Amino acid sequence: MKKAEIEIKIITPMFSYGNRDKKLSKEKENVEFRITELKSLIRSTFRELGCFKDLQSMKVEEGKTFGTILKIPEVDSRGIKSPISFRIKEIKIDEISEYMLPHKTEEKDRSKRPCVKEESIVKLLMTCKDNIDMYFYIKLLIQASILGGLGGRSRKGFGSFTVTDVKCEKEAYNLLEKSTLEILLQLNNEDIFEFNAVKGKLKRKGEGLKYPYIKAIQVIPFNDGSNYKVLLKEISQLTHDRLKDDFGFYADKKIRERDTVKSYKGENQRFAFPVCVSFSEYAREKCMVIKELNYDYIMKSLDKTQKENVRVYNEKYVQAYIEKLIEIVKGKTK
């Protein structure tokens, strides 16, 4: 049996909770670091970074990599047990209360909730059988720490964390000495992503399947003295402002009334915005990481006419939002 001890540090407030007593108010929820959320993030990172022939092959590869209760004839008709397991070995977390919507001015609207405080430490024990490539999963965990977060509002920068130590895998430990961008480049599959050195941006080559894979990743270093809470507030404000008609540019009124990314919903369905923000700390360098997901297939299905001007509108809208995110950290870059 292979084992690895992994230390994780929380770097922005994490709104994560265990079993909730319905009799308690939201202000008294049970704050908790959840292994299930971590495993879910690692799994989604695998899907987002991958490139699969079709949806069936994606299900097969995901099942083989993480286990599944589904019957996959190509592998095992009885389902597959997860090849790895995590458990908490030691945990040192402090609980505080923070605003989930820090841009709000009215106290009642700011949604103050208990959460895991930044700088909290969690030590995990990962185990797997001797024939399993443990380093593959450790690399995926490190990628997940850069590209995502845990708990509520993790798509807007909350719940970010960093892997600070790995005992057992020398290669993984050496990886932690590199910067965020260096890590992404070392682990990058050049057949899937190409790198633009000027923008510090990884961009996917070509089109993929109809699921939210990563289209682009942009890493922006900023001043070490910058306050995460200030940045979280500005991101929250931007997320609110993006729904205004005068956000960034004006579009044709008929297009605005269609089901677009900007409208945030269509046919009584609600879709998450395709741009996610997380924070990363490696090699003593703080970074904002902007992840753009593929949602083209959703917008094409909503816009039955599939007119070019609607597609262009959505693309311009998403890029305008990304540009404004970059402006938020512009004065804080090195």
C-alpha positions in Angstrom: 0.0 0.0 0.0 1.3 3.4 -1.0 0.8 6.4 1.3 1.5 10.2 1.1 1.0 12.9 3.7 -0.3 16.1 2.1 -0.6 19.5 3.8 -3.1 22.1 2.6 -3.3 25.7 3.5 -6.6 27.7 3.1 -5.8 31.1 1.6 -9.3 32.7 1.3 -12.4 32.3 3.5 -14.1 28.9 2.8 -17.8 28.6 3.2 -18.0 24.8 3.7 -20.4 23.0 6.0 -21.1 19.5 7.4 -24.5 18.1 8.2 -26.8 21.0 9.1 -29.3 20.9 11.9 -32.4 22.5 10.3 -33.4 23.9 13.6 -30.2 26.1 13.6 -29.9 29.4 11.8 -27.4 29.8 8.9 -25.2 31.8 11.3 -24.8 28.6 13.4 -24.0 26.1 10.7 -21.3 23.5 11.3 -18.2 24.8 9.5 -16.1 21.9 8.2 -13.4 21.0 5.7 -15.1 18.3 3.6 -13.1 15.5 1.8 -16.1 14.9 -0.5 -15.8 18.5 -1.9 -12.1 18.0 -2.4 -12.6 14.7 -4.3 -15.3 16.3 -6.4 -13.0 19.2 -7.3 -10.2 16.8 -8.3 -12.7 14.9 -10.5 -14.1 18.0 -12.2 -10.5 19.2 -12.8 -9.8 15.9 -14.6 -12.8 16.5 -16.9 -12.0 20.2 -17.5 -8.4 19.6 -18.5 -9.0 16.5 -20.5 -9.7 15.9 -24.2 -11.9 12.9 -24.9 -13.0 11.3 -28.2 -16.7 11.3 -27.1 -18.8 11.4 -24.0 -18.8 7.6 -23.6 -15.0 7.6 -23.6 -15.0 10.4 -21.1 -17.2 8.3 -18.8 -15.0 5.3 -19.2 -11.8 7.2 -18.4 -13.3 9.0 -15.5 -14.7 5.7 -14.1 -11.3 4.0 -14.4 -9.6 7.0 -12.8 -11.9 7.7 -9.8 -14.3 4.8 -9.6 -18.0 4.7 -10.4 -21.2 2.9 -9.4 -22.2 2.8 -13.1 -21.7 -0.4 -15.0 -19.1 0.1 -17.7 -19.0 -2.9 -20.0 -15.6 -1.8 -21.4 -14.1 -2.1 -17.9 -16.2 -3.9 -15.4 -19.9 -4.6 -15.4 -20.1 -4.4 -11.6 -18.9 -0.9 -11.2 -15.4 0.3 -10.1 -14.1 1.1 -6.7 -12.1 4.3 -6.3 -8.4 3.5 -6.6 -7.4 6.2 -4.0 -8.7 7.3 -0.7 -8.3 10.5 1.4 -8.7 11.0 5.1 -7.9 13.9 7.4 -4.9 13.1 9.6 -4.7 16.4 11.4 -6.6 19.7 11.2 -6.1 23.1 12.6 -8.9 25.4 11.4 -10.2 28.6 12.9 -13.8 29.6 12.4 -14.7 33.2 11.6 -17.7 35.0 10.1 -17.4 36.7 6.7 -19.6 38.3 4.1 -20.5 36.0 1.1 -21.6 39.1 -0.8 -19.1 41.7 0.4 -20.0 44.3 -2.2 -23.5 44.8 -0.7 -24.0 48.0 1.3 -26.9 46.9 3.5 -25.9 44.7 6.4 -29.0 42.4 5.8 -28.0 41.8 2.2 -24.4 41.0 2.7 -25.1 37.4 3.9 -22.6 37.1 6.8 -21.9 33.4 7.4 -19.5 31.3 9.5 -16.5 30.0 7.5 -13.1 28.4 7.6 -10.5 31.2 8.2 -7.7 31.8 5.8 -4.3 30.4 7.0 -6.0 27.3 8.4 -4.1 24.1 7.9 -5.4 20.6 7.0 -3.1 17.5 6.8 -4.4 14.7 4.6 -3.4 11.1 4.2 -3.7 9.7 0.7 -3.5 5.9 0.2 -3.7 3.7 -2.8 -2.6 0.2 -3.9 1.0 -0.4 -5.0 0.1 -0.7 -8.7 -1.5 2.8 -8.7 0.4 5.8 -10.0 0.1 8.0 -6.9 2.0 10.9 -8.4 -0.7 11.2 -11.1 -3.3 12.0 -8.4 -1.0 14.3 -6.5 -0.3 16.3 -9.7 -4.1 16.5 -10.3 -4.6 17.7 -6.7 -2.1 20.5 -7.2 -3.7 21.5 -10.5 -7.1 21.5 -8.8 -5.7 23.8 -6.0 -4.7 26.3 -8.7 -7.8 26.1 -10.9 -10.6 25.9 -8.3 -11.7 26.2 -4.8 -14.0 24.6 -2.2 -17.3 25.6 -0.7 -19.7 28.4 -1.5 -18.8 31.2 -3.9 -15.6 29.2 -4.9 -16.1 30.4 -8.5 -15.6 34.0 -7.3 -12.4 33.4 -5.4 -13.6 32.1 -2.0 -12.3 28.7 -0.7 -9.0 28.9 -2.5 -6.2 26.8 -1.1 -2.6 25.7 -1.8 -0.7 22.5 -1.3 2.2 23.4 1.0 3.9 20.0 1.5 3.9 16.4 0.2 5.7 13.7 2.1 6.5 10.5 0.2 6.6 11.7 -3.4 9.9 13.5 -4.1 8.7 14.6 -7.6 5.6 16.2 -6.1 7.7 18.1 -3.4 10.0 19.5 -6.1 6.9 20.6 -8.0 5.8 22.7 -5.1 9.0 24.8 -5.3 7.8 26.2 -8.7 5.5 29.2 -9.3 1.9 28.8 -10.3 2.5 29.3 -14.0 5.6 27.1 -13.9 3.5 24.3 -12.4 0.8 24.6 -15.0 3.3 24.6 -17.8 5.2 21.6 -16.5 2.0 19.6 -16.2 0.5 21.0 -19.4 -0.4 18.6 -22.2 0.9 20.5 -25.2 -1.3 18.5 -27.5 -4.3 20.1 -25.8 -3.2 23.6 -24.7 -0.8 26.1 -26.3 0.9 28.8 -24.2 1.0 32.6 -25.0 4.0 33.9 -23.0 3.0 37.6 -23.5 -0.3 37.1 -21.8 0.7 34.4 -19.5 -2.2 32.4 -20.9 -2.9 28.8 -21.8 -5.5 28.3 -24.5 -7.1 25.1 -25.7 -6.4 24.0 -29.3 -9.6 23.5 -31.3 -13.1 22.6 -30.3 -14.1 19.8 -27.9 -17.2 18.0 -26.7 -20.4 19.4 -25.4 -19.4 19.8 -21.8 -17.7 22.6 -19.8 -14.1 21.9 -20.4 -11.5 24.6 -19.9 -11.1 26.9 -22.9 -8.4 29.2 -21.4 -6.4 29.8 -18.3 -4.8 33.1 -17.4 -2.4 33.6 -14.5 -1.8 37.1 -13.1 0.8 37.6 -10.3 0.1 40.5 -7.9 1.8 42.3 -5.1 2.4 40.2 -2.0 1.0 42.9 0.3 -2.4 43.0 -1.5 -5.4 42.0 0.7 -7.4 39.1 -0.6 -10.6 40.5 1.0 -10.3 43.7 -1.0 -9.9 41.7 -4.2 -12.9 39.4 -3.2 -15.0 42.5 -2.6 -14.1 44.0 -6.0 -14.8 40.7 -7.8 -18.1 40.5 -6.1 -19.0 44.0 -7.1 -18.0 43.2 -10.7 -20.1 40.1 -10.7 -23.1 42.3 -9.7 -22.3 45.0 -12.2 -22.0 42.6 -15.1 -25.8 42.3 -15.2 -26.3 46.0 -15.9 -27.1 47.1 -19.5 -24.2 49.5 -19.6 -21.6 46.9 -18.6 -18.5 47.5 -20.8 -20.3 48.0 -24.1 -23.8 48.3 -25.6 -25.4 45.6 -27.7 -28.4 45.5 -30.0 -31.6 45.5 -28.0 -33.0 42.5 -29.8 -29.8 40.5 -28.9 -30.0 41.6 -25.3 -33.5 40.2 -25.0 -32.4 36.8 -26.3 -31.1 34.0 -24.1 -27.5 35.0 -23.7 -24.7 34.5 -21.2 -25.5 37.9 -19.8 -29.1 37.0 -19.0 -27.8 34.2 -16.8 -30.8 32.0 -17.5 -33.0 30.8 -20.3 -36.2 28.8 -20.5 -36.5 28.7 -16.7 -33.0 27.2 -16.4 -30.1 28.8 -14.7 -26.5 28.5 -15.9 -23.3 29.3 -14.1 -21.3 32.0 -15.7 -18.4 30.5 -17.7 -15.6 32.5 -16.0 -14.2 31.3 -12.7 -11.7 33.1 -10.4 -9.4 31.5 -7.9 -6.2 32.5 -6.0 -3.0 30.6 -5.9 0.2 30.8 -3.8 3.3 28.9 -4.9 7.0 29.9 -4.7 6.0 32.8 -2.4 4.1 34.4 -5.3 0.4 35.4 -5.1 -1.7 35.0 -8.3 -5.2 35.5 -9.5 -6.1 32.6 -11.8 -8.9 33.2 -14.4 -10.5 30.0 -15.9 -12.8 30.3 -18.9 -15.0 27.3 -19.4 -16.7 26.2 -22.6 -20.4 27.0 -22.6 -20.9 27.5 -26.3 -23.0 24.4 -26.6 -25.5 25.7 -24.0 -25.8 29.1 -25.8 -26.3 27.4 -29.2 -29.1 25.3 -27.7 -30.8 28.3 -26.2 -30.5 30.4 -29.4 -32.4 28.3 -31.8 -31.6 30.5 -34.7 -27.8 30.3 -34.0 -27.2 33.6 -35.6 -23.6 34.8 -35.8 -24.3 38.2 -34.1 -25.5 36.4 -30.9 -22.4 34.2 -30.8 -20.2 37.3 -31.2 -22.2 39.1 -28.5 -21.6 36.3 -26.0 -17.9 36.1 -26.8 -17.5 39.9 -26.5 -19.4 39.9 -23.2 -17.3 37.1 -21.6 -14.0 38.8 -22.8 -15.2 42.2 -21.4 -15.7 40.6 -18.0 -12.2 39.0 -18.1 -10.6 42.3 -19.0 -12.3 43.9 -16.1 -11.1 41.2 -13.8 -7.6 41.9 -15.0 -8.1 45.6 -14.3 -8.9 44.7 -10.7 -5.4 43.4 -10.1 -3.6 45.7 -12.6 -2.5 48.2 -9.9 -1.4 45.3 -7.7 0.8 43.5 -10.2 4.5 43.3 -9.8 
